[in-house]
Amino acid sequence: MDYKTLLRDSIKALPESKRAARQPVSSYTTPDFYRMNYNESPYGPSPKALEALAEACKRPNIYPDWFSVDLKSEFAKLHGLPDMMHVSTATGSSSLINILGEIFLNAGDEVVLGDPSYEAFRDTVNVAGGVPVMVPLDSEMRYDLDAMLAAITPKTKMVVVVNPNNPTGTFVDSAKIEEFVKKVPEHVLCVIDEAYLEFVSKPNTYSMIKLINEGYDKPLLVLKTFSKAYGMAGLRIGVAAGKPELISYLGKSGAAWNINFLGQRMAAAALQDQEYLKKIAGLNAIERDKVTAALKELGCKVYESQTNFILFKAPKLENTEIYAKLAEQKVLIGAPVGMNRVSIGTAEMNDKFIAVMKEILK
Ligand SMILES: *Cc1c(COP(=O)(O)O)cnc(C)c1O
C-alpha cells in the first residue's frame, strides 16, 4: 500500500522544509547546556507572569476561556486598540502563520516573501498549494521593499515582512515599513511579523498596530509572540492584531481559540509588566554589542542586529563545523543559510560562547 496516495495534493507535492534552526537535540537539555540556538530569553518571564502561572497551575482541570478575553483585552489596552475584537490568539505565532495559509490561500495564490526570512511562512504557503515568491534581501541582509512591491502581481494574495527579520537580525525603520504597507494594493493581505520588535534600540520605532488604530482600511495583520522578549516560548502564545472583520476570519480555524489555560493566564499578566520588558531589552542590547564586537574581532562578517540573536559568517570553517565544535562544548547555536546564528544569552553564556569561538578560530 502506498500511503502517499492518501495525502492532499499540496502535501504530496510538498518541498522539503528549510527550517534550518530546528535541530534534532533533546529540547529538554540539562542545565549545563548553553541554549543559544532558538532565540529563547535566558531571563525567563516577568515575576508577575510567574505568579499568574503558579495560580493557574492549581486548576489544570478547567477549560481555558475560549475567547481569551483577559489576554486579548490586556493586549488591546497596551496597544491602544479600541477593543478585544481587534485581537486574535493562537498557540504561538507559528500557529497564526499556519492559520494564514489555512484561511486565506487558494492553490496557485502567490505570496511575496523576503529571502532569507522566517521559513514558517514559506512552509505554510507550500502546504496550502500556494506559490512562494522569494525576493532576495540586499547584500547587508536588509529587506528590499521596492523589490517586494515590484514582485506583487494580480495573482498575489499576501505579502509578508518580518521586522526585525529572522534569521538575519536586520531591521528596517518603522517609518519606511509604514510607507511600504500603505503602498501595498488592497487585493493583497499585508502581514507584518514583529516577533522581535521589543528588542529594537533605534529611536522612532513603533508597531504597525499604529495603522490599525488610525483606521487604515486595507488588509493588514500584525503578528506578535510571547516566545521571545516575554520569555514564554514553552507556553506557546501568539497574538495577531487587525481590523475586527479580518480577525474574525482567523477565528474560523480551531487553532485561533484552542490555546492553553496556563499560557493564557500568564500572558495576560506579563502584558502588565512593561517595565520588566524594558529591562530585558536593555540587558540584551548591552550583550548584543559585546558579542558583535567580539565576533568582528575574530574576523567574522557580522550582520547588524536589532534582535536577541546575531547572524554571522566565520572567516574559516563551514557553518556546520562551527556549530558542531561549539556543540562539543555544550554551546548550541544555529546554522541557517550557510552561516551561523547565535542567540544572545546572559553575560555568562555569551562569555562562554566567545571563549569557545576564540578556541575554534585560533
Ligand atoms: C520565534 C519567531 C516567531 C514566534 O514563534 P512562536 O510560535 O510564537 O514561538 C514568529 N516569527 C518569527 C520571525 C520568529 O523568529
The ligand as an SDF file (V2000), in Angstrom:
LIG
                    3D

 15 15  0  0  0  0  0  0  0  0999 V2000
   10.3030   32.9350   17.0040 C   0  0  0  0  0  0  0  0  0  0  0  0
    9.5230   33.5530   15.9090 C   0  0  0  0  0  0  0  0  0  0  0  0
    8.1330   33.5380   15.9110 C   0  0  0  0  0  0  0  0  0  0  0  0
    7.3890   33.0110   17.0940 C   0  0  0  0  0  0  0  0  0  0  0  0
    7.1140   31.7540   17.0990 O   0  0  0  0  0  0  0  0  0  0  0  0
    6.1720   31.1730   18.2450 P   0  0  0  0  0  0  0  0  0  0  0  0
    5.4180   30.1530   17.5180 O   0  0  0  0  0  0  0  0  0  0  0  0
    5.2890   32.2790   18.7500 O   0  0  0  0  0  0  0  0  0  0  0  0
    7.0720   30.6420   19.3000 O   0  0  0  0  0  0  0  0  0  0  0  0
    7.4390   34.1540   14.8990 C   0  0  0  0  0  0  0  0  0  0  0  0
    8.0810   34.7660   13.9120 N   0  0  0  0  0  0  0  0  0  0  0  0
    9.4100   34.8440   13.8880 C   0  0  0  0  0  0  0  0  0  0  0  0
   10.0730   35.5980   12.8060 C   0  0  0  0  0  0  0  0  0  0  0  0
   10.1680   34.2180   14.8730 C   0  0  0  0  0  0  0  0  0  0  0  0
   11.5020   34.2560   14.8340 O   0  0  0  0  0  0  0  0  0  0  0  0
  1  2  1  0
  2  3  1  0
  2 14  2  0
  3  4  1  0
  3 10  2  0
  4  5  1  0
  5  6  1  0
  6  7  2  0
  6  8  1  0
  6  9  1  0
 10 11  1  0
 11 12  2  0
 12 13  1  0
 12 14  1  0
 14 15  1  0
M  END
$$$$
